[in-house]
Amino acid sequence: MPAGRTLRVETLAPAVVHWSVDGWHTVHDTYTSDTTLGVHVADLQLLCLRIGDRVDFTLYWPKAELWEGTDFVVCVE
């Protein structure tokens, strides 16, 4: 993703985006919001990230009480 942008995570069900910008040393949880269009979104404010930084995230599905089981990576370029 380009530097200085917001990362939007879209899901088809309510979720918690569990994310970090420092290799999981500190973490943040952002809940998705229902758009009423069948999509839930979470905007991660990452305006301070620079080229070469990365965002690691996974998802927690509260209704099912399950973790996604996969980590995702978005690189800033």
Buried (B, 14 or more C-beta within 10 A) or exposed (E): BEBEEEBEBEBEBBBBBBBBBEEEEEEEEBEBEEEEEEEBBBEBEBEEBEEEBBBBBBBBBEEEEEEBEEEEEBEBE
